[in-house]
Amino acid sequence: DKDHFRALLEFSRILVPGGILVIDLMNPVRTLANLVPYDEKELEGMTVSQSRIFDEQTNYLIKTIQILRADQSERTVIEKVRLFSWSELKLIIQDAGMTIMGRIGDYDGSDFSAQVSKRLIVWAKKNG
């Protein structure tokens, strides 16, 4: 979380006063409600399996991707994404010296709904 806050502080530092920052995140409520713990598919002669877990201690969504090639060689990739609640996001944006100007729930400009929206898109203005 310190790295995320440091990144917001840096964004705020380099913005001119009144400059706008847009943050585009997964909506954590909908993401977790629709989380598929495991899937497997065949792609171009490879077996790709993906497992997903949510670590409630760290608020990270962790996806492990395993690729098994036709020659039986394997590759594993791990992705970790920090999920931020709306209340957490508001607090760290404000603590970084910015004022939230608005939020939407998807690229089509629809209103944000925790249960329905795919995205949590926020724009904030640097104070000063």
C-alpha positions as CSV (number, residue, x, y, z in Angstrom):
1,D,0.0,0.0,0.0
2,K,2.9,2.3,0.6
3,D,4.0,1.9,-3.0
4,H,0.5,2.8,-4.3
5,F,0.4,5.9,-2.1
6,R,3.9,6.9,-3.2
7,A,2.7,6.6,-6.8
8,L,-0.2,8.9,-6.1
9,L,2.0,11.4,-4.4
10,E,4.3,11.4,-7.4
11,F,1.4,11.9,-9.8
12,S,0.2,14.8,-7.7
13,R,3.8,16.2,-7.6
14,I,4.1,16.3,-11.3
15,L,0.7,17.6,-12.1
16,V,0.3,21.4,-12.5
17,P,-2.1,22.9,-10.0
18,G,-5.6,22.1,-11.2
19,G,-4.2,19.3,-13.4
20,I,-6.4,16.2,-13.7
21,L,-5.5,12.6,-12.9
22,V,-7.7,9.7,-14.2
23,I,-7.5,6.4,-12.4
24,D,-9.1,3.3,-13.9
25,L,-9.4,0.3,-11.7
26,M,-11.4,-2.9,-11.5
27,N,-14.6,-2.6,-9.4
28,P,-13.7,-4.8,-6.4
29,V,-17.2,-5.6,-5.4
30,R,-18.3,-6.9,-8.8
31,T,-14.9,-8.5,-9.4
32,L,-15.1,-10.6,-6.3
33,A,-18.8,-11.4,-6.7
34,N,-18.0,-12.9,-10.2
35,L,-14.6,-14.4,-9.4
36,V,-14.0,-17.6,-11.3
37,P,-11.6,-19.6,-9.1
38,Y,-10.4,-21.9,-11.9
39,D,-10.6,-22.3,-15.6
40,E,-8.7,-24.2,-18.2
41,K,-8.7,-24.0,-22.0
42,E,-6.8,-25.2,-25.1
43,L,-5.1,-22.5,-27.1
44,E,-3.0,-23.2,-30.2
45,G,-1.9,-26.6,-28.9
46,M,-1.3,-25.4,-25.4
47,T,-3.2,-26.0,-22.2
48,V,-3.7,-22.8,-20.3
49,S,-5.0,-23.0,-16.7
50,Q,-5.8,-20.1,-14.5
51,S,-6.5,-20.1,-10.8
52,R,-7.6,-17.0,-8.9
53,I,-7.7,-16.3,-5.1
54,F,-8.4,-13.2,-3.1
55,D,-6.1,-12.6,-0.1
56,E,-8.3,-10.8,2.4
57,Q,-5.3,-9.9,4.5
58,T,-3.6,-7.9,1.8
59,N,-6.6,-7.1,-0.5
60,Y,-4.7,-8.6,-3.5
61,L,-6.3,-10.7,-6.2
62,I,-3.8,-13.3,-7.2
63,K,-4.0,-15.1,-10.5
64,T,-1.7,-18.0,-11.3
65,I,-1.5,-18.8,-15.0
66,Q,0.1,-22.2,-16.0
67,I,0.9,-22.9,-19.6
68,L,1.6,-26.4,-20.7
69,R,3.0,-26.6,-24.3
70,A,2.7,-29.5,-26.7
71,D,6.3,-30.4,-26.0
72,Q,5.4,-30.7,-22.3
73,S,7.4,-27.6,-21.3
74,E,5.7,-25.4,-18.7
75,R,5.6,-21.8,-17.8
76,T,4.0,-20.2,-14.8
77,V,3.1,-16.5,-14.5
78,I,1.7,-14.9,-11.3
79,E,-0.3,-11.7,-11.5
80,K,-1.1,-9.7,-8.3
81,V,-3.6,-6.8,-8.4
82,R,-4.5,-4.7,-5.3
83,L,-8.2,-4.1,-5.1
84,F,-9.2,-0.8,-3.6
85,S,-12.6,-0.1,-2.1
86,W,-14.2,3.2,-3.0
87,S,-13.7,4.5,0.6
88,E,-10.0,3.5,0.5
89,L,-9.5,5.2,-2.8
90,K,-11.1,8.4,-1.7
91,L,-8.9,8.6,1.3
92,I,-5.6,8.0,-0.4
93,I,-6.4,10.4,-3.3
94,Q,-7.3,13.1,-0.7
95,D,-4.2,12.4,1.3
96,A,-2.1,12.8,-1.8
97,G,-3.3,16.4,-2.2
98,M,-6.1,15.9,-4.8
99,T,-9.8,16.5,-4.9
100,I,-12.1,13.9,-6.5
101,M,-14.1,15.5,-9.3
102,G,-16.1,12.5,-10.3
103,R,-16.4,8.7,-10.9
104,I,-18.0,6.5,-13.5
105,G,-18.5,2.8,-13.8
106,D,-17.4,2.0,-17.3
107,Y,-15.9,3.5,-20.5
108,D,-19.4,4.3,-21.7
109,G,-19.8,6.9,-19.0
110,S,-22.4,5.0,-17.0
111,D,-22.9,5.8,-13.3
112,F,-20.8,3.8,-10.9
113,S,-22.7,1.0,-9.1
114,A,-20.7,-1.3,-6.8
115,Q,-22.8,-4.3,-7.7
116,V,-23.0,-3.7,-11.5
117,S,-20.1,-1.7,-12.8
118,K,-17.1,-3.4,-14.3
119,R,-14.7,-0.5,-13.7
120,L,-14.2,2.2,-11.1
121,I,-12.9,5.2,-13.0
122,V,-12.1,8.3,-11.0
123,W,-10.8,11.7,-11.9
124,A,-9.2,14.0,-9.4
125,K,-7.8,17.5,-9.6
126,K,-4.5,18.5,-8.0
127,N,-5.2,21.0,-5.2
128,G,-3.6,24.5,-5.4
